[in-house]
Amino acid sequence: MNIENAENQELATATLEQFGMPSGAYGQILSQNTNIEQANAALVEATNSTAKVVAVQDDFKVEDLEAYAPFRRRPKGTMSTQVIRSFAAYTEKHQSEGTTVFVDADHLRATAVLDFGGAANPGHCDNLCSLTLRTTAAYDALLLATTRKLSQRDFAEWIENWAPHITMGSEVDAMPLHKALAAVRNITIESAASAQHKEESLSSSRSAFESVKAKSDEAIPTALLFSCRPAPELTERTYITRISVITSEAKPLFQLNIIALETHREEAAEEMSGLIRQQIPETIPVLMGSYSKR
């Protein structure tokens, strides 16, 4: 250590002691500064080379200085919309190498990964455009009705509220809506019990049978056809719904089950994919599924 450095160290030590710090603190601070400079150099070298990992001390924190720069290093973020036209316009404007669209059939949702990249230069996959189609009120009402058991009153009022979308039918044929409503309101539960007893010289047996059925003055509807658009931008679909009458309670309950609901969802997603393909460049692939980076 030369004379100048020794004098600087003595001056720094004296200054630290004035603030109540131990005399060895100067060496610790100098060591920490040296370690930080070394870690900085290692990180710069790692990000500018083909290195995969870099070793740093546990108590080091890496700070991103991008927020303090005049411009960002690269575009990233998520744009969200419920309109296919806006989704397509944003995707086309901000596309880059490898841009890919993924369509989630279960939720009428699409995600464009704008910085997907390629095999040689994979992107960070954090610059996204998200489309979630807004479902119609009628479609939401149908799905909600299938998630619970409905009383006579609830079912009749539900039919009245959504009458423009509904066609009712029985096992025989289609039936007018007013007759279907009358049948729903007037359903009663009937039960009949019978018992049989048999005696023999060495044994005896007893059997009992109880039958429960729903009965109405009008033919009981067994099917419901509900026509609506699942989303405003999609075409109208007709959902065939089976009506089950639950007789295990004191009063009848109704359960609705949509036949082939998964098929309807797949077809709606295919229609959505087709609309997206029509409005974005042909070079951008549109795939069924979802993507998450690791």
C-alpha positions in Angstrom: 0.0 0.0 0.0 1.6 3.4 -1.0 1.7 6.5 1.3 -1.3 8.2 -0.5 -3.6 5.2 -0.1 -2.5 4.7 3.5 -3.3 8.4 4.3 -6.7 8.0 2.5 -7.5 4.9 4.6 -6.5 6.6 7.8 -8.7 9.6 6.9 -11.7 7.3 6.0 -11.3 5.3 9.3 -11.2 8.5 11.4 -14.3 9.8 9.6 -16.2 6.5 10.3 -15.1 6.5 13.9 -16.7 10.0 14.3 -20.0 8.5 13.3 -19.6 5.7 15.9 -18.7 3.0 13.4 -15.8 0.5 14.2 -12.5 1.0 12.6 -12.8 -2.1 10.5 -15.9 -0.9 8.7 -13.8 0.8 6.0 -12.5 -2.6 4.9 -15.9 -4.1 4.9 -17.4 -1.3 2.8 -14.4 -1.4 0.4 -14.9 -5.2 0.1 -18.6 -4.9 -0.6 -18.0 -2.3 -3.3 -15.5 -4.6 -4.9 -17.9 -7.5 -4.8 -20.7 -5.4 -6.4 -18.4 -4.3 -9.2 -17.4 -7.9 -9.8 -21.0 -9.1 -9.8 -21.9 -6.3 -12.2 -19.2 -7.2 -14.6 -20.3 -10.9 -14.4 -23.9 -10.0 -15.2 -22.9 -7.8 -18.1 -20.7 -10.5 -19.6 -23.4 -13.2 -19.1 -26.1 -11.2 -20.9 -23.8 -10.3 -23.8 -22.5 -13.8 -24.3 -23.7 -17.4 -24.7 -23.3 -18.0 -20.9 -26.3 -19.7 -19.3 -25.8 -19.0 -15.6 -23.8 -16.7 -13.4 -22.8 -17.0 -9.8 -23.6 -14.1 -7.4 -23.8 -13.8 -3.6 -27.1 -14.5 -1.9 -27.5 -11.0 -0.5 -27.1 -9.2 -3.9 -30.2 -7.7 -5.5 -30.5 -7.1 -9.3 -32.2 -3.8 -10.1 -33.7 -3.2 -13.6 -32.8 0.3 -14.7 -35.2 0.2 -17.7 -37.7 2.5 -15.9 -35.1 5.2 -15.8 -34.1 5.1 -19.4 -35.7 7.3 -22.1 -37.1 4.2 -23.9 -37.8 0.6 -23.1 -35.5 -2.1 -24.4 -38.3 -3.9 -26.2 -42.1 -4.0 -26.3 -43.9 -6.1 -23.6 -47.2 -6.2 -21.9 -50.8 -7.4 -22.6 -53.5 -5.7 -24.7 -57.0 -7.1 -23.8 -60.2 -6.7 -25.9 -63.6 -8.3 -26.4 -63.7 -7.4 -30.1 -62.2 -9.7 -32.8 -61.6 -6.7 -35.1 -59.5 -4.9 -32.5 -57.6 -8.1 -31.7 -56.8 -8.6 -35.3 -55.7 -5.0 -35.9 -53.4 -4.9 -32.9 -51.9 -8.4 -33.7 -51.1 -7.3 -37.3 -49.6 -4.0 -36.3 -47.3 -5.4 -33.5 -46.4 -8.8 -35.0 -42.8 -9.9 -35.0 -40.9 -13.1 -35.7 -42.9 -16.2 -34.8 -46.1 -14.4 -33.8 -48.7 -17.2 -33.1 -52.4 -17.1 -32.0 -53.8 -19.8 -29.6 -57.5 -20.3 -29.3 -59.0 -21.7 -26.0 -62.2 -23.6 -27.0 -63.5 -23.9 -23.5 -63.6 -20.1 -22.7 -64.0 -18.5 -26.2 -60.6 -16.9 -25.6 -57.6 -16.3 -27.9 -54.1 -15.1 -27.1 -51.6 -13.8 -29.7 -48.0 -14.3 -28.5 -46.4 -11.5 -30.5 -42.8 -12.2 -29.5 -42.9 -16.0 -29.8 -39.7 -16.0 -31.9 -38.2 -19.0 -33.7 -36.1 -22.0 -32.9 -32.8 -20.0 -33.5 -34.0 -16.9 -31.6 -36.8 -17.7 -29.2 -38.6 -14.7 -27.8 -39.5 -13.9 -24.2 -43.3 -14.5 -24.8 -44.3 -11.6 -22.6 -45.7 -9.3 -25.3 -49.3 -10.5 -25.7 -52.7 -9.6 -27.2 -55.7 -11.2 -25.4 -59.2 -11.7 -26.8 -62.1 -12.9 -24.6 -65.5 -12.8 -26.4 -68.3 -11.3 -24.4 -71.0 -13.9 -24.0 -74.7 -12.9 -24.5 -77.2 -12.6 -21.7 -79.3 -15.4 -23.1 -76.4 -17.8 -23.3 -75.3 -17.0 -19.8 -78.9 -17.6 -18.6 -79.0 -21.0 -20.2 -75.7 -22.1 -18.7 -76.7 -20.8 -15.2 -80.0 -22.7 -15.3 -78.2 -26.0 -15.9 -76.1 -25.5 -12.7 -78.9 -25.9 -10.2 -82.2 -27.6 -9.5 -85.2 -25.4 -10.3 -88.5 -25.3 -8.4 -91.8 -25.2 -10.4 -92.1 -21.5 -9.8 -88.4 -20.8 -10.8 -88.6 -22.9 -13.9 -91.9 -21.4 -15.1 -90.6 -17.8 -14.5 -87.4 -18.7 -16.3 -89.4 -20.0 -19.3 -91.5 -16.8 -19.4 -88.4 -14.5 -19.1 -86.6 -16.2 -22.1 -89.7 -17.2 -24.1 -88.4 -15.7 -27.4 -85.5 -18.1 -27.4 -87.4 -21.2 -26.3 -89.3 -24.0 -28.0 -90.8 -26.8 -25.8 -91.6 -30.4 -26.7 -92.8 -33.6 -25.2 -92.2 -37.3 -26.1 -94.9 -37.0 -28.8 -94.3 -33.6 -30.5 -93.5 -30.0 -30.2 -96.0 -28.2 -27.9 -97.2 -24.6 -27.6 -95.4 -22.6 -24.9 -98.5 -21.8 -22.9 -99.3 -25.5 -22.6 -95.8 -26.3 -21.5 -96.0 -23.6 -18.8 -99.4 -25.0 -17.7 -97.9 -28.5 -17.4 -94.9 -27.2 -15.4 -97.1 -25.2 -13.0 -99.6 -28.1 -12.4 -97.2 -31.0 -12.0 -97.9 -33.1 -8.8 -96.1 -36.0 -7.2 -98.1 -39.2 -6.8 -96.9 -42.2 -4.9 -98.4 -45.7 -4.6 -97.3 -48.4 -2.2 -98.0 -52.2 -2.2 -96.9 -55.0 0.0 -96.9 -58.8 -0.4 -96.5 -61.3 2.4 -96.1 -65.1 2.0 -96.1 -67.7 4.8 -94.7 -71.2 4.4 -94.2 -74.0 6.9 -90.5 -73.3 7.4 -90.1 -69.7 6.2 -91.8 -66.5 5.5 -91.1 -63.6 3.1 -92.2 -60.0 2.8 -91.7 -57.5 -0.1 -92.7 -53.9 -0.5 -92.8 -51.7 -3.6 -93.4 -48.0 -3.8 -93.7 -46.1 -7.1 -93.4 -42.3 -7.4 -94.2 -40.4 -10.5 -94.9 -36.9 -11.7 -98.3 -36.2 -13.2 -99.9 -33.2 -14.8 -103.2 -32.5 -16.7 -101.1 -31.5 -19.7 -98.3 -33.5 -21.4 -95.2 -32.9 -19.4 -92.4 -31.3 -21.6 -89.3 -33.4 -21.8 -87.2 -31.3 -24.1 -86.4 -27.6 -24.4 -84.8 -26.0 -27.5 -82.9 -22.8 -26.7 -81.7 -20.7 -29.6 -79.2 -17.9 -29.1 -75.8 -16.5 -30.0 -73.1 -17.6 -27.6 -71.3 -14.3 -28.3 -72.5 -11.3 -30.3 -69.9 -11.9 -33.1 -70.9 -15.6 -33.5 -73.9 -17.1 -35.4 -77.0 -18.3 -33.6 -77.0 -21.9 -32.3 -79.8 -24.1 -31.0 -79.1 -26.0 -27.8 -81.2 -29.1 -27.2 -81.8 -29.4 -23.5 -83.2 -32.5 -21.7 -85.7 -31.8 -18.9 -85.6 -34.1 -15.9 -88.2 -34.0 -13.2 -86.9 -34.9 -9.8 -89.5 -36.6 -7.6 -87.5 -37.5 -4.5 -88.6 -34.3 -2.7 -92.0 -33.3 -1.5 -92.4 -30.9 -4.4 -91.1 -31.5 -7.9 -87.8 -30.0 -9.0 -86.5 -29.6 -12.5 -82.9 -30.2 -13.9 -81.8 -29.1 -17.3 -79.0 -30.8 -19.2 -77.6 -29.5 -22.5 -77.0 -32.3 -24.9 -73.5 -32.3 -26.5 -72.5 -29.1 -24.9 -68.8 -29.8 -25.5 -69.5 -30.2 -29.2 -71.2 -26.8 -29.3 -68.2 -25.2 -27.6 -65.8 -26.8 -30.0 -67.9 -25.6 -33.0 -68.1 -22.1 -31.6 -64.4 -22.0 -31.1 -63.8 -23.2 -34.6 -66.1 -20.4 -35.9 -64.1 -17.9 -33.7 -60.8 -19.2 -35.2 -62.2 -18.8 -38.7 -63.2 -15.1 -38.0 -59.7 -14.4 -36.6 -58.0 -16.1 -39.6 -60.0 -13.9 -42.0 -58.8 -10.7 -40.4 -55.1 -11.3 -39.7 -52.2 -12.0 -42.2 -52.0 -15.5 -43.5 -48.4 -15.8 -42.2 -49.6 -15.8 -38.6 -50.7 -19.4 -37.6 -53.9 -19.8 -35.6 -53.9 -22.9 -33.4 -56.5 -24.5 -31.1 -55.2 -24.7 -27.5 -53.4 -22.6 -25.0 -49.7 -21.7 -24.3 -47.7 -20.9 -21.2 -44.0 -20.3 -21.1 -41.7 -22.0 -18.6 
